[in-house]
C-alpha cells in the first residue's frame, strides 16, 4: 500500500489522514458503474456466442424444433469437400489481404526512409482512402473495372494484348485472384499508415550509424527499419488476417461466391447455410470453427512477434 499525506487544509501544521492510493478492500458497489456496459456486452456479444455454440450441436432450420445431433455438424465441416475448399479459399485470401499489403507497406516505408517526399500528408491520405470507402462502393467500382468491356480489357487491347481479355470475375482461373487483389488494394493503405507512424518513432541516429558503417539501402532496412516496426507489423497482421478470414461483403457484391465455388469463402458459406439452405446447425458449427481459426492465427502472430522481441 502506498500512502500520500494530504496538504494541511487549516494551515495549523496538523497533517490530515493519509490518502490511500492502493490496497483498498474490494467493494461490490464498484461494479455498479460497470453494470450497464457489461449488461449490453453480455446481451449483444456473449449471449449470441453461447447460442451459436448451442446451435452447432443441433440440426435446426430456424423454424421447427431443434434436434440434438452431437458432433455431426463439426464432422461435416471437417469432412465435406466443399467446406475444405471454402476454408482453403479463406487461407488463400490471407495472402492477398495480409501478406501483400504488409509487403507493399514495408516497401513504401523503405523508400520513404531514403527519399524525402513532398506533400507527405496528401500522399498518405490518397493511399489510405480505400480503407475508409464503403465496401459496397469499392465492390461495385471494381466489378466495373474487371468487366469484359471494362478498363483492364480496354488497356490490354490498346497495347496489343487483347487475347488476354476475359471476364476476370467470371473466369474460374482468375476469379479468386481478382477478388483477392481488391482486398490488397483496400488494406495496403492501412499497413502503410501504421508503418509510417512507426518509422517516424525510430531514432534517426540509428540510420546515420548504419550509413557510417557502409550499410546499403537493403542492409539499412533489415537492420534498422524492420526491427523498429515489429510492433506495427504485428498489429497490421492481426487486423488484416482477421479481415481476410471474415471477408464477406466484397465477395457478396462481386461474385456471390461464383463461378461455382471458386470464390466461396467461410463467411459466405456461413451466410448461405443459415439463411438460404436453412441448415443453421451446420452454419453455427462452421462459424465456431472460423472463430477458433482466427483466434489461433492471431495468437500465433502475436506470440511470434513477442518471442522475436
C-alpha positions in Angstrom: 0.0 0.0 0.0 1.2 3.5 -0.9 0.1 6.5 1.2 0.5 10.2 0.3 0.0 12.7 3.0 -2.6 15.3 2.2 -1.9 19.1 2.3 -3.0 20.7 5.5 -6.3 22.5 4.8 -6.4 24.5 8.0 -2.8 25.7 7.9 -2.2 24.9 11.7 0.5 22.4 11.0 -1.7 19.4 11.6 -1.4 16.7 9.0 -4.6 15.2 7.6 -5.1 11.5 7.4 -3.0 10.0 4.6 -4.8 9.3 1.3 -4.9 5.6 0.5 -3.9 5.1 -3.2 -3.9 1.3 -3.3 -4.8 -1.7 -1.2 -8.4 -0.7 -0.6 -10.7 -3.7 0.0 -12.8 -4.6 -3.0 -16.3 -3.3 -2.9 -19.1 -4.8 -5.0 -20.7 -1.4 -5.3 -17.9 -0.5 -7.7 -19.3 -3.0 -10.2 -22.5 -0.8 -10.4 -20.6 1.6 -12.6 -19.7 -1.2 -15.0 -23.1 -2.9 -14.9 -24.7 -1.1 -17.8 -21.8 -1.7 -20.2 -21.4 -5.3 -19.0 -25.1 -5.9 -19.5 -25.1 -4.6 -23.1 -21.9 -6.6 -23.8 -23.4 -9.8 -22.4 -26.7 -9.3 -24.3 -25.3 -8.5 -27.7 -21.9 -10.3 -27.6 -21.7 -13.1 -25.1 -25.3 -14.4 -25.4 -25.1 -14.8 -29.3 -21.8 -16.6 -28.9 -23.3 -19.0 -26.4 -26.4 -19.6 -28.6 -24.2 -20.2 -31.7 -22.2 -22.9 -29.8 -25.5 -24.4 -28.6 -27.0 -24.4 -32.2 -23.8 -26.1 -33.5 -24.8 -29.3 -31.7 -28.3 -29.4 -33.2 -29.9 -29.8 -36.6 -32.3 -26.8 -37.0 -33.9 -25.0 -39.8 -34.6 -21.9 -37.8 -38.4 -22.6 -37.6 -39.2 -26.1 -36.3 -37.9 -27.7 -33.1 -34.1 -28.2 -33.0 -32.8 -31.8 -32.9 -29.7 -32.8 -31.0 -27.1 -34.3 -33.3 -23.9 -34.0 -31.2 -20.7 -33.5 -33.2 -22.3 -34.4 -36.5 -22.2 -30.8 -37.8 -18.5 -30.5 -36.9 -17.7 -33.8 -38.6 -19.4 -32.4 -41.7 -17.4 -29.2 -41.5 -14.1 -31.2 -41.4 -15.0 -33.9 -43.9 -17.1 -32.1 -46.6 -15.0 -31.4 -49.7 -16.9 -28.2 -50.3 -16.2 -26.9 -46.8 -12.5 -27.7 -47.0 -12.3 -25.9 -50.4 -14.0 -22.9 -48.8 -11.6 -22.7 -45.9 -8.8 -23.2 -48.3 -10.0 -20.1 -50.2 -10.1 -18.3 -46.9 -6.4 -19.1 -46.3 -5.5 -18.0 -49.8 -7.2 -14.7 -49.1 -4.7 -14.2 -46.3 -2.0 -13.8 -49.0 -3.9 -11.0 -50.7 -5.5 -9.4 -47.6 -2.5 -9.6 -45.3 0.8 -10.7 -46.8 0.8 -8.5 -49.9 -0.5 -5.3 -48.1 2.2 -5.7 -45.4 4.9 -6.2 -48.0 3.7 -3.2 -50.1 3.5 -1.0 -46.9 7.1 -2.0 -45.9 8.3 -1.2 -49.5 6.7 2.3 -49.3 8.3 2.9 -45.9 11.7 1.7 -47.1 11.5 4.2 -50.0 10.4 7.0 -47.7 13.3 6.5 -45.3 15.7 7.1 -48.1 13.8 9.7 -50.1 12.0 12.7 -48.7 8.5 13.0 -50.2 6.9 16.4 -50.5 3.2 16.7 -49.6 3.5 13.6 -47.5 0.2 14.1 -45.8 -1.6 14.3 -49.1 0.2 11.2 -50.4 -0.7 9.3 -47.2 -4.4 10.4 -47.4 -4.8 9.3 -51.0 -3.3 5.9 -50.3 -5.4 5.4 -47.2 -8.6 6.4 -48.9 -9.7 2.8 -49.9 -9.7 1.9 -46.2 -12.5 4.4 -45.4 -14.6 3.9 -48.5 -17.8 1.8 -48.1 -17.0 -1.7 -49.3 -20.2 -1.8 -51.4 -18.8 1.2 -53.4 -15.4 -0.5 -53.7 -17.0 -3.7 -54.9 -19.2 -2.0 -57.5 -16.3 0.0 -58.8 -14.0 -3.0 -59.1 -16.8 -5.1 -60.7 -16.9 -2.4 -63.5 -13.1 -2.4 -63.7 -13.0 -6.2 -64.1 -15.9 -6.3 -66.6 -15.3 -7.7 -70.1 -15.8 -4.2 -71.5 -14.1 -2.5 -68.6 -10.8 -0.6 -68.3 -8.5 -3.5 -67.8 -9.5 -5.3 -71.0 -9.5 -2.0 -72.9 -6.0 -1.3 -71.8 -4.9 -4.8 -72.8 -6.4 -4.3 -76.3 -4.7 -0.9 -76.6 -1.3 -2.4 -76.0 -1.9 -5.4 -78.3 -2.7 -8.0 -75.7 -6.4 -8.3 -76.5 -6.1 -12.1 -76.5 -5.7 -11.9 -72.7 -9.0 -10.1 -72.3 -11.6 -12.0 -70.3 -14.4 -11.6 -67.7 -12.0 -11.6 -64.8 -14.6 -12.2 -62.1 -16.4 -14.8 -64.2 -13.4 -17.0 -65.1 -12.6 -20.0 -62.8 -8.9 -19.4 -63.1 -8.9 -15.7 -62.3 -11.9 -15.0 -60.1 -10.3 -15.7 -56.7 -7.2 -13.8 -57.6 -9.2 -10.9 -58.8 -11.3 -10.7 -55.6 -8.1 -11.1 -53.6 -6.4 -8.1 -55.3 -9.4 -5.9 -54.3 -8.5 -6.8 -50.7 -4.9 -5.9 -51.3 -5.9 -2.5 -52.6 -8.1 -1.9 -49.6 -5.7 -3.0 -46.9 -2.3 -1.8 -48.1 -3.2 1.8 -47.1 -3.8 0.8 -43.5 -0.5 -1.0 -43.3 1.3 1.9 -44.9 -0.1 4.4 -42.3 0.8 2.1 -39.5 4.4 1.7 -40.7 4.9 5.3 -41.5 3.8 6.2 -37.9 6.2 3.6 -36.6 9.1 4.7 -38.8 8.8 8.2 -37.5 9.5 7.0 -34.0 12.8 5.3 -35.0 15.8 7.3 -33.9 17.4 8.9 -36.9 20.9 8.3 -35.3 20.4 4.6 -36.0 20.2 5.3 -39.7 23.2 7.6 -39.5 25.2 5.0 -37.7 24.2 2.3 -40.3 25.2 4.6 -43.2 28.6 5.3 -41.5 29.1 1.6 -41.3 28.6 1.4 -45.0 25.2 -0.2 -45.0 23.3 0.0 -48.2 19.5 0.5 -48.5 18.7 -3.2 -48.0 21.0 -3.6 -45.1 19.7 -0.4 -43.5 16.1 -1.6 -43.9 16.8 -5.0 -42.4 19.0 -3.7 -39.5 17.1 -0.6 -38.5 13.7 -0.1 -40.1 12.3 -3.7 -39.9 13.2 -4.3 -36.2 11.8 -0.8 -35.3 8.5 -1.7 -37.0 8.0 -5.1 -35.3 5.1 -3.9 -33.2 3.3 -2.2 -36.1 3.8 -5.3 -38.2 2.2 -7.4 -35.6 -0.9 -5.1 -35.4 -1.2 -4.9 -39.2 -1.0 -8.7 -39.5 -3.7 -9.3 -36.8 -6.0 -6.8 -38.4 -5.5 -7.9 -42.0 -5.6 -11.7 -41.2 -8.9 -11.1 -39.4 -10.3 -9.2 -42.4 -9.2 -11.9 -44.8 -11.0 -14.7 -42.9 -14.2 -12.8 -42.2 -14.4 -11.3 -45.7 -18.0 -11.3 -46.9 -19.2 -8.1 -48.4 -16.6 -7.9 -51.2 -17.4 -11.5 -52.3 -21.1 -10.9 -52.0 -21.1 -7.7 -54.1 -18.7 -9.0 -56.8 -19.1 -12.7 -57.5 -21.6 -14.1 -54.9 -19.2 -17.0 -54.4 -19.0 -17.9 -58.1 -18.3 -19.1 -60.6 -19.1 -22.4 -59.0 -17.4 -22.3 -55.6 -14.1 -20.7 -56.8 -14.6 -17.6 -54.7 -16.7 -19.1 -51.9 -15.2 -18.0 -48.5 -16.1 -19.2 -45.0 -18.3 -16.2 -44.1 -20.3 -16.6 -47.3 -20.7 -20.3 -46.6 -22.0 -19.5 -43.1 -24.5 -17.0 -44.5 -25.6 -19.4 -47.2 -26.1 -22.2 -44.6 -28.0 -20.0 -42.2 -30.3 -18.1 -44.5 -30.5 -19.9 -47.8 -30.3 -23.7 -47.2 -31.7 -23.2 -43.7 -29.1 -25.5 -42.1 -28.5 -23.4 -39.0 -26.6 -26.0 -37.1 -24.0 -26.5 -39.8 -23.6 -22.7 -40.2 -23.2 -22.4 -36.4 -20.5 -25.1 -36.4 -18.7 -23.5 -39.3 -18.8 -20.1 -37.6 -17.3 -21.7 -34.4 -14.5 -23.3 -36.4 -13.8 -20.0 -38.2 -13.7 -18.1 -34.9 -11.2 -20.6 -33.4 -9.1 -20.4 -36.6 -8.9 -16.6 -36.4 -8.0 -16.8 -32.7 -5.3 -19.4 -33.3 -3.7 -17.5 -36.2 -3.8 -14.1 -34.4 -2.4 -15.7 -31.3 0.4 -17.3 -33.2 1.2 -14.0 -34.9 1.3 -12.2 -31.5 3.4 -14.9 -29.9 5.9 -15.0 -32.7 6.3 -11.2 -32.6 6.8 -11.2 -28.9 9.3 -14.0 -29.0 11.4 -12.1 -31.6 11.3 -9.0 -29.3 
